[in-house]
Amino acid sequence: MEKLQLKIQKNQKIRDFLLNYGFSSSQVNKILKNKDVKLDGKRLEEDAEVCSGQTVVVFAQSLPQKKFDVLFEDENVVVVNKSIGIEVEGKEGLEGKLNAIAVHRLDRNTTGVVILAKNNEAENALKEAFKQKEVQKKYVCEVFGSPKFDGKAQNAYLVKDAKRSEVKIYQNFVQGAVKISAAFKTVKQGGQTSLVEVDLLTGRTHQIRAQLAFLGYPIIGDGKYGKNEINKKFKQKYQKLHCFYLKIKKISPKFEYLTKQTFICKPQWAEKYV
């Protein structure tokens, strides 16, 4: 039996708190049925309300995999480091769990820094900043092969196939394509793989994953654009792609304080290249 002390961040029912923390529905049902959650030494009922600032003690057979860590939060925005297996949008995603509004996104199994708005004014300001390309995002990924990327922008054309939920990359313009651009830089090489840093200049669906595969350097673990034999060899089920850097360069005056922040969070798997 595992013991976990958890601090409540907002007023809510204990069931909602446990679900939002990352426990599965079956785990929550078992915890509440056995009254394995305590507040001030007293076991809580299933419909109990908990308040911001309180600390509860939870006993469970296994602890949940945390889906995100909060890097920064105030009355306007919340910035998190997102883990694998959670969407940015939707009730079951970061929006629902944080009671916030998505202004950009990462794929379900892409990890890294995400900023969400906590009110409509912040939402509009952030969306305008993204639209005007005043938000810089950098990624790091592990690819198969030994590319010699020098940090210069590389352009291509992307066509989205909504029915198959995938995209295709072309070197030259084709009908229905949109231009994409990203700057790739090889940070370090190690055996059969390399660590590549990506400065995303256009934000399109699956752009980094598809563009690197098109260039001949698929991301390790990418089941859609990578190669199954490579993923099996490295025993990776999910793409090693992480947004490690987010910087707002310019935004409306009320939120200008955010330009003084730089949000950086590098993944543990990249440490082997240090």
ChimeraX commands (.cxc) that place a marker at each C-alpha (Angstrom):
marker #1 position 0.00,0.00,0.00 radius 0.5
marker #1 position 1.35,3.40,-1.05 radius 0.5
marker #1 position 0.82,6.58,0.99 radius 0.5
marker #1 position 0.55,9.96,-0.72 radius 0.5
marker #1 position 0.09,13.44,0.77 radius 0.5
marker #1 position -1.62,15.78,-1.67 radius 0.5
marker #1 position -2.37,19.50,-1.38 radius 0.5
marker #1 position -5.72,20.74,-2.68 radius 0.5
marker #1 position -5.43,23.62,-5.19 radius 0.5
marker #1 position -9.14,24.49,-5.55 radius 0.5
marker #1 position -12.51,23.73,-3.93 radius 0.5
marker #1 position -14.01,20.53,-5.34 radius 0.5
marker #1 position -15.39,17.10,-4.52 radius 0.5
marker #1 position -12.80,14.55,-3.40 radius 0.5
marker #1 position -13.76,12.27,-6.32 radius 0.5
marker #1 position -13.02,15.00,-8.86 radius 0.5
marker #1 position -9.73,15.82,-7.16 radius 0.5
marker #1 position -8.54,12.20,-7.31 radius 0.5
marker #1 position -9.57,11.82,-10.96 radius 0.5
marker #1 position -7.84,15.07,-11.91 radius 0.5
marker #1 position -4.70,14.02,-10.09 radius 0.5
marker #1 position -4.43,10.99,-12.34 radius 0.5
marker #1 position -6.07,8.06,-10.55 radius 0.5
marker #1 position -8.24,5.91,-12.84 radius 0.5
marker #1 position -11.99,5.64,-12.24 radius 0.5
marker #1 position -11.60,2.11,-10.88 radius 0.5
marker #1 position -8.82,3.25,-8.52 radius 0.5
marker #1 position -10.96,6.14,-7.27 radius 0.5
marker #1 position -13.95,3.86,-6.72 radius 0.5
marker #1 position -11.82,1.47,-4.68 radius 0.5
marker #1 position -10.17,4.25,-2.65 radius 0.5
marker #1 position -13.51,5.84,-1.77 radius 0.5
marker #1 position -15.24,2.51,-1.10 radius 0.5
marker #1 position -12.51,1.56,1.37 radius 0.5
marker #1 position -12.39,5.14,2.72 radius 0.5
marker #1 position -8.65,5.22,2.05 radius 0.5
marker #1 position -8.46,9.00,1.91 radius 0.5
marker #1 position -8.13,11.11,5.05 radius 0.5
marker #1 position -8.36,14.78,5.96 radius 0.5
marker #1 position -7.10,15.84,9.41 radius 0.5
marker #1 position -6.98,12.17,10.39 radius 0.5
marker #1 position -10.63,11.56,9.49 radius 0.5
marker #1 position -11.72,9.28,6.66 radius 0.5
marker #1 position -13.64,11.09,3.92 radius 0.5
marker #1 position -17.00,10.04,2.48 radius 0.5
marker #1 position -17.43,9.72,-1.29 radius 0.5
marker #1 position -19.35,13.00,-1.63 radius 0.5
marker #1 position -17.03,14.99,0.65 radius 0.5
marker #1 position -15.94,18.48,-0.41 radius 0.5
marker #1 position -12.30,19.53,-0.04 radius 0.5
marker #1 position -11.03,23.11,-0.04 radius 0.5
marker #1 position -8.04,24.95,-1.46 radius 0.5
marker #1 position -5.05,24.80,0.90 radius 0.5
marker #1 position -6.06,21.58,2.63 radius 0.5
marker #1 position -3.86,18.47,2.52 radius 0.5
marker #1 position -5.33,14.99,2.14 radius 0.5
marker #1 position -3.63,11.63,2.70 radius 0.5
marker #1 position -4.41,8.93,0.14 radius 0.5
marker #1 position -3.67,5.21,0.50 radius 0.5
marker #1 position -3.61,3.19,-2.74 radius 0.5
marker #1 position -2.22,-0.06,-4.12 radius 0.5
marker #1 position -0.38,1.83,-6.85 radius 0.5
marker #1 position 0.23,5.51,-7.53 radius 0.5
marker #1 position -0.93,7.16,-10.76 radius 0.5
marker #1 position 1.43,8.38,-13.41 radius 0.5
marker #1 position 1.29,12.14,-13.09 radius 0.5
marker #1 position 0.10,13.69,-16.32 radius 0.5
marker #1 position 1.59,17.16,-15.83 radius 0.5
marker #1 position 3.61,19.39,-13.52 radius 0.5
marker #1 position 2.75,23.06,-13.01 radius 0.5
marker #1 position 5.72,25.30,-13.87 radius 0.5
marker #1 position 4.00,28.67,-13.37 radius 0.5
marker #1 position 0.52,29.87,-12.45 radius 0.5
marker #1 position -1.23,33.14,-11.69 radius 0.5
marker #1 position -4.73,34.57,-12.16 radius 0.5
marker #1 position -4.29,34.76,-15.95 radius 0.5
marker #1 position -2.30,31.74,-17.15 radius 0.5
marker #1 position -1.03,28.34,-16.14 radius 0.5
marker #1 position 2.11,26.80,-17.67 radius 0.5
marker #1 position 2.67,23.05,-17.35 radius 0.5
marker #1 position 5.11,20.36,-18.36 radius 0.5
marker #1 position 2.83,17.82,-20.07 radius 0.5
marker #1 position 3.49,14.09,-19.87 radius 0.5
marker #1 position 2.64,11.29,-22.32 radius 0.5
marker #1 position -0.97,10.15,-22.62 radius 0.5
marker #1 position -2.97,13.32,-22.11 radius 0.5
marker #1 position -4.58,15.66,-24.62 radius 0.5
marker #1 position -4.29,19.41,-24.29 radius 0.5
marker #1 position -7.90,20.06,-25.24 radius 0.5
marker #1 position -11.16,18.68,-23.86 radius 0.5
marker #1 position -12.74,17.78,-20.55 radius 0.5
marker #1 position -10.35,14.87,-19.98 radius 0.5
marker #1 position -7.37,16.89,-21.17 radius 0.5
marker #1 position -5.42,19.74,-19.62 radius 0.5
marker #1 position -8.32,22.12,-20.23 radius 0.5
marker #1 position -10.65,20.09,-18.05 radius 0.5
marker #1 position -8.13,19.19,-15.38 radius 0.5
marker #1 position -6.88,22.76,-15.01 radius 0.5
marker #1 position -10.16,24.55,-15.74 radius 0.5
marker #1 position -8.26,26.55,-18.35 radius 0.5
marker #1 position -8.40,27.36,-22.07 radius 0.5
marker #1 position -6.01,25.90,-24.63 radius 0.5
marker #1 position -4.37,28.44,-26.95 radius 0.5
marker #1 position -1.99,25.98,-28.64 radius 0.5
marker #1 position -1.49,22.23,-28.43 radius 0.5
marker #1 position 0.88,19.29,-28.36 radius 0.5
marker #1 position 0.06,15.81,-29.63 radius 0.5
marker #1 position -1.22,13.37,-27.01 radius 0.5
marker #1 position 2.12,11.58,-26.75 radius 0.5
marker #1 position 4.38,14.59,-27.28 radius 0.5
marker #1 position 5.61,15.97,-23.98 radius 0.5
marker #1 position 6.69,19.41,-22.86 radius 0.5
marker #1 position 5.75,22.98,-22.08 radius 0.5
marker #1 position 2.19,24.17,-22.67 radius 0.5
marker #1 position 0.62,27.51,-21.71 radius 0.5
marker #1 position -3.13,27.81,-21.10 radius 0.5
marker #1 position -5.31,30.84,-20.40 radius 0.5
marker #1 position -7.48,31.14,-17.29 radius 0.5
marker #1 position -9.80,33.84,-18.60 radius 0.5
marker #1 position -11.09,35.14,-21.94 radius 0.5
marker #1 position -8.89,38.25,-21.94 radius 0.5
marker #1 position -5.74,36.18,-21.51 radius 0.5
marker #1 position -7.01,33.72,-24.14 radius 0.5
marker #1 position -7.44,36.48,-26.73 radius 0.5
marker #1 position -4.05,38.03,-25.94 radius 0.5
marker #1 position -2.21,34.71,-26.18 radius 0.5
marker #1 position -3.98,33.65,-29.37 radius 0.5
marker #1 position -3.07,36.97,-30.97 radius 0.5
marker #1 position 0.57,36.54,-29.87 radius 0.5
marker #1 position 0.67,33.07,-31.47 radius 0.5
marker #1 position -1.02,34.41,-34.63 radius 0.5
marker #1 position 1.56,37.20,-34.93 radius 0.5
marker #1 position 4.40,34.66,-34.38 radius 0.5
marker #1 position 5.43,36.38,-31.17 radius 0.5
marker #1 position 5.72,33.08,-29.28 radius 0.5
marker #1 position 8.87,31.03,-29.77 radius 0.5
marker #1 position 8.74,27.30,-29.15 radius 0.5
marker #1 position 11.73,24.96,-29.26 radius 0.5
marker #1 position 11.69,21.19,-29.22 radius 0.5
marker #1 position 14.22,18.47,-28.65 radius 0.5
marker #1 position 13.95,14.98,-30.12 radius 0.5
marker #1 position 15.93,11.80,-30.57 radius 0.5
marker #1 position 16.18,10.66,-34.18 radius 0.5
marker #1 position 17.57,7.59,-35.90 radius 0.5
marker #1 position 20.72,8.32,-37.86 radius 0.5
marker #1 position 23.41,10.96,-37.87 radius 0.5
marker #1 position 22.09,14.17,-39.45 radius 0.5
marker #1 position 24.32,17.18,-39.79 radius 0.5
marker #1 position 21.71,19.88,-39.26 radius 0.5
marker #1 position 23.29,23.30,-38.87 radius 0.5
marker #1 position 20.37,25.29,-37.43 radius 0.5
marker #1 position 19.26,26.80,-40.75 radius 0.5
marker #1 position 15.55,26.87,-41.56 radius 0.5
marker #1 position 14.31,24.12,-43.87 radius 0.5
marker #1 position 11.12,24.63,-45.86 radius 0.5
marker #1 position 8.72,22.09,-47.30 radius 0.5
marker #1 position 5.00,21.65,-48.05 radius 0.5
marker #1 position 2.47,19.77,-45.95 radius 0.5
marker #1 position -0.83,18.20,-46.96 radius 0.5
marker #1 position -3.21,17.07,-44.22 radius 0.5
marker #1 position -5.27,13.91,-44.65 radius 0.5
marker #1 position -8.00,14.40,-42.03 radius 0.5
marker #1 position -9.62,11.00,-42.71 radius 0.5
marker #1 position -6.41,9.13,-41.94 radius 0.5
marker #1 position -5.33,11.59,-39.25 radius 0.5
marker #1 position -1.91,12.05,-40.81 radius 0.5
marker #1 position 0.04,14.42,-43.01 radius 0.5
marker #1 position 2.32,14.08,-46.03 radius 0.5
marker #1 position 5.37,16.20,-46.79 radius 0.5
marker #1 position 6.49,17.37,-50.23 radius 0.5
marker #1 position 9.61,19.26,-51.26 radius 0.5
marker #1 position 7.70,21.34,-53.81 radius 0.5
marker #1 position 4.22,22.81,-53.78 radius 0.5
marker #1 position 1.29,20.50,-54.59 radius 0.5
marker #1 position -2.42,21.22,-54.62 radius 0.5
marker #1 position -3.86,21.67,-51.12 radius 0.5
marker #1 position -0.45,22.08,-49.50 radius 0.5
marker #1 position 0.64,24.68,-46.95 radius 0.5
marker #1 position 4.22,25.85,-46.56 radius 0.5
marker #1 position 6.04,24.73,-43.42 radius 0.5
marker #1 position 9.34,25.81,-41.92 radius 0.5
marker #1 position 11.54,24.62,-39.06 radius 0.5
marker #1 position 15.18,25.09,-38.11 radius 0.5
marker #1 position 16.91,21.84,-37.16 radius 0.5
marker #1 position 20.19,21.67,-35.27 radius 0.5
marker #1 position 22.10,18.51,-34.42 radius 0.5
marker #1 position 23.11,18.89,-30.78 radius 0.5
marker #1 position 24.93,15.63,-30.25 radius 0.5
marker #1 position 25.37,12.21,-31.82 radius 0.5
marker #1 position 25.48,8.99,-29.87 radius 0.5
marker #1 position 25.80,5.62,-31.58 radius 0.5
marker #1 position 22.89,5.09,-33.95 radius 0.5
marker #1 position 20.84,8.04,-32.78 radius 0.5
marker #1 position 21.21,11.80,-32.51 radius 0.5
marker #1 position 19.76,14.55,-30.37 radius 0.5
marker #1 position 18.18,17.26,-32.52 radius 0.5
marker #1 position 16.91,20.67,-31.43 radius 0.5
marker #1 position 14.02,22.17,-33.41 radius 0.5
marker #1 position 13.02,25.82,-33.60 radius 0.5
marker #1 position 9.45,25.58,-34.86 radius 0.5
marker #1 position 8.77,28.45,-37.27 radius 0.5
marker #1 position 5.33,27.28,-38.41 radius 0.5
marker #1 position 2.97,25.23,-36.29 radius 0.5
marker #1 position 1.20,22.55,-38.32 radius 0.5
marker #1 position -0.25,19.17,-37.37 radius 0.5
marker #1 position 2.51,16.57,-36.85 radius 0.5
marker #1 position 4.93,18.91,-38.62 radius 0.5
marker #1 position 8.15,18.02,-36.80 radius 0.5
marker #1 position 7.52,14.28,-36.83 radius 0.5
marker #1 position 6.58,14.16,-40.49 radius 0.5
marker #1 position 9.25,16.58,-41.70 radius 0.5
marker #1 position 12.09,14.73,-39.96 radius 0.5
marker #1 position 10.85,11.39,-41.33 radius 0.5
marker #1 position 10.71,12.98,-44.81 radius 0.5
marker #1 position 14.33,14.10,-44.40 radius 0.5
marker #1 position 15.32,10.51,-43.54 radius 0.5
marker #1 position 15.68,10.86,-39.78 radius 0.5
marker #1 position 12.53,9.52,-38.08 radius 0.5
marker #1 position 11.97,10.21,-34.41 radius 0.5
marker #1 position 12.59,7.22,-32.16 radius 0.5
marker #1 position 9.29,5.74,-30.98 radius 0.5
marker #1 position 7.11,7.46,-33.59 radius 0.5
marker #1 position 4.50,4.86,-34.55 radius 0.5
marker #1 position 2.92,6.96,-37.31 radius 0.5
marker #1 position 5.86,8.44,-39.23 radius 0.5
marker #1 position 8.74,6.32,-37.93 radius 0.5
marker #1 position 9.71,2.72,-38.64 radius 0.5
marker #1 position 8.39,-0.18,-36.56 radius 0.5
marker #1 position 11.64,-2.13,-36.70 radius 0.5
marker #1 position 13.56,0.87,-35.32 radius 0.5
marker #1 position 11.03,1.47,-32.55 radius 0.5
marker #1 position 11.13,-2.20,-31.56 radius 0.5
marker #1 position 14.91,-2.18,-31.55 radius 0.5
marker #1 position 14.98,0.74,-29.10 radius 0.5
marker #1 position 11.90,-0.54,-27.21 radius 0.5
marker #1 position 10.05,2.75,-27.58 radius 0.5
marker #1 position 6.25,2.98,-27.96 radius 0.5
marker #1 position 5.98,6.78,-27.98 radius 0.5
marker #1 position 7.82,9.48,-29.90 radius 0.5
marker #1 position 10.81,11.03,-28.16 radius 0.5
marker #1 position 9.72,14.57,-28.89 radius 0.5
marker #1 position 9.55,17.25,-26.21 radius 0.5
marker #1 position 8.79,20.98,-26.26 radius 0.5
marker #1 position 11.45,22.21,-23.85 radius 0.5
marker #1 position 11.30,25.99,-24.41 radius 0.5
marker #1 position 8.52,28.57,-24.63 radius 0.5
marker #1 position 9.12,32.32,-24.79 radius 0.5
marker #1 position 6.56,35.07,-25.39 radius 0.5
marker #1 position 8.38,37.87,-27.20 radius 0.5
marker #1 position 5.52,40.37,-27.47 radius 0.5
marker #1 position 1.96,40.55,-26.14 radius 0.5
marker #1 position -0.68,43.14,-25.22 radius 0.5
marker #1 position 0.34,45.53,-22.39 radius 0.5
marker #1 position -1.73,43.94,-19.61 radius 0.5
marker #1 position 0.14,40.65,-20.03 radius 0.5
marker #1 position 3.55,42.13,-20.86 radius 0.5
marker #1 position 4.94,40.70,-17.62 radius 0.5
marker #1 position 4.88,37.29,-19.31 radius 0.5
marker #1 position 7.58,38.44,-21.74 radius 0.5
marker #1 position 10.00,38.53,-18.79 radius 0.5
marker #1 position 9.48,34.80,-18.27 radius 0.5
marker #1 position 11.22,32.02,-20.15 radius 0.5
marker #1 position 9.74,28.58,-19.59 radius 0.5
marker #1 position 12.32,25.80,-19.94 radius 0.5
marker #1 position 11.93,22.14,-19.01 radius 0.5
marker #1 position 14.18,19.51,-20.61 radius 0.5
marker #1 position 13.28,15.78,-20.67 radius 0.5
marker #1 position 15.19,13.23,-18.62 radius 0.5
marker #1 position 15.82,10.98,-21.63 radius 0.5
marker #1 position 17.98,13.72,-23.22 radius 0.5
marker #1 position 20.41,13.62,-20.31 radius 0.5
marker #1 position 22.36,10.72,-21.80 radius 0.5
marker #1 position 23.66,13.14,-24.45 radius 0.5
marker #1 position 24.98,15.67,-21.92 radius 0.5
marker link #1:1,2 radius 0.2
marker link #1:2,3 radius 0.2
marker link #1:3,4 radius 0.2
marker link #1:4,5 radius 0.2
marker link #1:5,6 radius 0.2
marker link #1:6,7 radius 0.2
marker link #1:7,8 radius 0.2
marker link #1:8,9 radius 0.2
marker link #1:9,10 radius 0.2
marker link #1:10,11 radius 0.2
marker link #1:11,12 radius 0.2
marker link #1:12,13 radius 0.2
marker link #1:13,14 radius 0.2
marker link #1:14,15 radius 0.2
marker link #1:15,16 radius 0.2
marker link #1:16,17 radius 0.2
marker link #1:17,18 radius 0.2
marker link #1:18,19 radius 0.2
marker link #1:19,20 radius 0.2
marker link #1:20,21 radius 0.2
marker link #1:21,22 radius 0.2
marker link #1:22,23 radius 0.2
marker link #1:23,24 radius 0.2
marker link #1:24,25 radius 0.2
marker link #1:25,26 radius 0.2
marker link #1:26,27 radius 0.2
marker link #1:27,28 radius 0.2
marker link #1:28,29 radius 0.2
marker link #1:29,30 radius 0.2
marker link #1:30,31 radius 0.2
marker link #1:31,32 radius 0.2
marker link #1:32,33 radius 0.2
marker link #1:33,34 radius 0.2
marker link #1:34,35 radius 0.2
marker link #1:35,36 radius 0.2
marker link #1:36,37 radius 0.2
marker link #1:37,38 radius 0.2
marker link #1:38,39 radius 0.2
marker link #1:39,40 radius 0.2
marker link #1:40,41 radius 0.2
marker link #1:41,42 radius 0.2
marker link #1:42,43 radius 0.2
marker link #1:43,44 radius 0.2
marker link #1:44,45 radius 0.2
marker link #1:45,46 radius 0.2
marker link #1:46,47 radius 0.2
marker link #1:47,48 radius 0.2
marker link #1:48,49 radius 0.2
marker link #1:49,50 radius 0.2
marker link #1:50,51 radius 0.2
marker link #1:51,52 radius 0.2
marker link #1:52,53 radius 0.2
marker link #1:53,54 radius 0.2
marker link #1:54,55 radius 0.2
marker link #1:55,56 radius 0.2
marker link #1:56,57 radius 0.2
marker link #1:57,58 radius 0.2
marker link #1:58,59 radius 0.2
marker link #1:59,60 radius 0.2
marker link #1:60,61 radius 0.2
marker link #1:61,62 radius 0.2
marker link #1:62,63 radius 0.2
marker link #1:63,64 radius 0.2
marker link #1:64,65 radius 0.2
marker link #1:65,66 radius 0.2
marker link #1:66,67 radius 0.2
marker link #1:67,68 radius 0.2
marker link #1:68,69 radius 0.2
marker link #1:69,70 radius 0.2
marker link #1:70,71 radius 0.2
marker link #1:71,72 radius 0.2
marker link #1:72,73 radius 0.2
marker link #1:73,74 radius 0.2
marker link #1:74,75 radius 0.2
marker link #1:75,76 radius 0.2
marker link #1:76,77 radius 0.2
marker link #1:77,78 radius 0.2
marker link #1:78,79 radius 0.2
marker link #1:79,80 radius 0.2
marker link #1:80,81 radius 0.2
marker link #1:81,82 radius 0.2
marker link #1:82,83 radius 0.2
marker link #1:83,84 radius 0.2
marker link #1:84,85 radius 0.2
marker link #1:85,86 radius 0.2
marker link #1:86,87 radius 0.2
marker link #1:87,88 radius 0.2
marker link #1:88,89 radius 0.2
marker link #1:89,90 radius 0.2
marker link #1:90,91 radius 0.2
marker link #1:91,92 radius 0.2
marker link #1:92,93 radius 0.2
marker link #1:93,94 radius 0.2
marker link #1:94,95 radius 0.2
marker link #1:95,96 radius 0.2
marker link #1:96,97 radius 0.2
marker link #1:97,98 radius 0.2
marker link #1:98,99 radius 0.2
marker link #1:99,100 radius 0.2
marker link #1:100,101 radius 0.2
marker link #1:101,102 radius 0.2
marker link #1:102,103 radius 0.2
marker link #1:103,104 radius 0.2
marker link #1:104,105 radius 0.2
marker link #1:105,106 radius 0.2
marker link #1:106,107 radius 0.2
marker link #1:107,108 radius 0.2
marker link #1:108,109 radius 0.2
marker link #1:109,110 radius 0.2
marker link #1:110,111 radius 0.2
marker link #1:111,112 radius 0.2
marker link #1:112,113 radius 0.2
marker link #1:113,114 radius 0.2
marker link #1:114,115 radius 0.2
marker link #1:115,116 radius 0.2
marker link #1:116,117 radius 0.2
marker link #1:117,118 radius 0.2
marker link #1:118,119 radius 0.2
marker link #1:119,120 radius 0.2
marker link #1:120,121 radius 0.2
marker link #1:121,122 radius 0.2
marker link #1:122,123 radius 0.2
marker link #1:123,124 radius 0.2
marker link #1:124,125 radius 0.2
marker link #1:125,126 radius 0.2
marker link #1:126,127 radius 0.2
marker link #1:127,128 radius 0.2
marker link #1:128,129 radius 0.2
marker link #1:129,130 radius 0.2
marker link #1:130,131 radius 0.2
marker link #1:131,132 radius 0.2
marker link #1:132,133 radius 0.2
marker link #1:133,134 radius 0.2
marker link #1:134,135 radius 0.2
marker link #1:135,136 radius 0.2
marker link #1:136,137 radius 0.2
marker link #1:137,138 radius 0.2
marker link #1:138,139 radius 0.2
marker link #1:139,140 radius 0.2
marker link #1:140,141 radius 0.2
marker link #1:141,142 radius 0.2
marker link #1:142,143 radius 0.2
marker link #1:143,144 radius 0.2
marker link #1:144,145 radius 0.2
marker link #1:145,146 radius 0.2
marker link #1:146,147 radius 0.2
marker link #1:147,148 radius 0.2
marker link #1:148,149 radius 0.2
marker link #1:149,150 radius 0.2
marker link #1:150,151 radius 0.2
marker link #1:151,152 radius 0.2
marker link #1:152,153 radius 0.2
marker link #1:153,154 radius 0.2
marker link #1:154,155 radius 0.2
marker link #1:155,156 radius 0.2
marker link #1:156,157 radius 0.2
marker link #1:157,158 radius 0.2
marker link #1:158,159 radius 0.2
marker link #1:159,160 radius 0.2
marker link #1:160,161 radius 0.2
marker link #1:161,162 radius 0.2
marker link #1:162,163 radius 0.2
marker link #1:163,164 radius 0.2
marker link #1:164,165 radius 0.2
marker link #1:165,166 radius 0.2
marker link #1:166,167 radius 0.2
marker link #1:167,168 radius 0.2
marker link #1:168,169 radius 0.2
marker link #1:169,170 radius 0.2
marker link #1:170,171 radius 0.2
marker link #1:171,172 radius 0.2
marker link #1:172,173 radius 0.2
marker link #1:173,174 radius 0.2
marker link #1:174,175 radius 0.2
marker link #1:175,176 radius 0.2
marker link #1:176,177 radius 0.2
marker link #1:177,178 radius 0.2
marker link #1:178,179 radius 0.2
marker link #1:179,180 radius 0.2
marker link #1:180,181 radius 0.2
marker link #1:181,182 radius 0.2
marker link #1:182,183 radius 0.2
marker link #1:183,184 radius 0.2
marker link #1:184,185 radius 0.2
marker link #1:185,186 radius 0.2
marker link #1:186,187 radius 0.2
marker link #1:187,188 radius 0.2
marker link #1:188,189 radius 0.2
marker link #1:189,190 radius 0.2
marker link #1:190,191 radius 0.2
marker link #1:191,192 radius 0.2
marker link #1:192,193 radius 0.2
marker link #1:193,194 radius 0.2
marker link #1:194,195 radius 0.2
marker link #1:195,196 radius 0.2
marker link #1:196,197 radius 0.2
marker link #1:197,198 radius 0.2
marker link #1:198,199 radius 0.2
marker link #1:199,200 radius 0.2
marker link #1:200,201 radius 0.2
marker link #1:201,202 radius 0.2
marker link #1:202,203 radius 0.2
marker link #1:203,204 radius 0.2
marker link #1:204,205 radius 0.2
marker link #1:205,206 radius 0.2
marker link #1:206,207 radius 0.2
marker link #1:207,208 radius 0.2
marker link #1:208,209 radius 0.2
marker link #1:209,210 radius 0.2
marker link #1:210,211 radius 0.2
marker link #1:211,212 radius 0.2
marker link #1:212,213 radius 0.2
marker link #1:213,214 radius 0.2
marker link #1:214,215 radius 0.2
marker link #1:215,216 radius 0.2
marker link #1:216,217 radius 0.2
marker link #1:217,218 radius 0.2
marker link #1:218,219 radius 0.2
marker link #1:219,220 radius 0.2
marker link #1:220,221 radius 0.2
marker link #1:221,222 radius 0.2
marker link #1:222,223 radius 0.2
marker link #1:223,224 radius 0.2
marker link #1:224,225 radius 0.2
marker link #1:225,226 radius 0.2
marker link #1:226,227 radius 0.2
marker link #1:227,228 radius 0.2
marker link #1:228,229 radius 0.2
marker link #1:229,230 radius 0.2
marker link #1:230,231 radius 0.2
marker link #1:231,232 radius 0.2
marker link #1:232,233 radius 0.2
marker link #1:233,234 radius 0.2
marker link #1:234,235 radius 0.2
marker link #1:235,236 radius 0.2
marker link #1:236,237 radius 0.2
marker link #1:237,238 radius 0.2
marker link #1:238,239 radius 0.2
marker link #1:239,240 radius 0.2
marker link #1:240,241 radius 0.2
marker link #1:241,242 radius 0.2
marker link #1:242,243 radius 0.2
marker link #1:243,244 radius 0.2
marker link #1:244,245 radius 0.2
marker link #1:245,246 radius 0.2
marker link #1:246,247 radius 0.2
marker link #1:247,248 radius 0.2
marker link #1:248,249 radius 0.2
marker link #1:249,250 radius 0.2
marker link #1:250,251 radius 0.2
marker link #1:251,252 radius 0.2
marker link #1:252,253 radius 0.2
marker link #1:253,254 radius 0.2
marker link #1:254,255 radius 0.2
marker link #1:255,256 radius 0.2
marker link #1:256,257 radius 0.2
marker link #1:257,258 radius 0.2
marker link #1:258,259 radius 0.2
marker link #1:259,260 radius 0.2
marker link #1:260,261 radius 0.2
marker link #1:261,262 radius 0.2
marker link #1:262,263 radius 0.2
marker link #1:263,264 radius 0.2
marker link #1:264,265 radius 0.2
marker link #1:265,266 radius 0.2
marker link #1:266,267 radius 0.2
marker link #1:267,268 radius 0.2
marker link #1:268,269 radius 0.2
marker link #1:269,270 radius 0.2
marker link #1:270,271 radius 0.2
marker link #1:271,272 radius 0.2
marker link #1:272,273 radius 0.2
marker link #1:273,274 radius 0.2
view
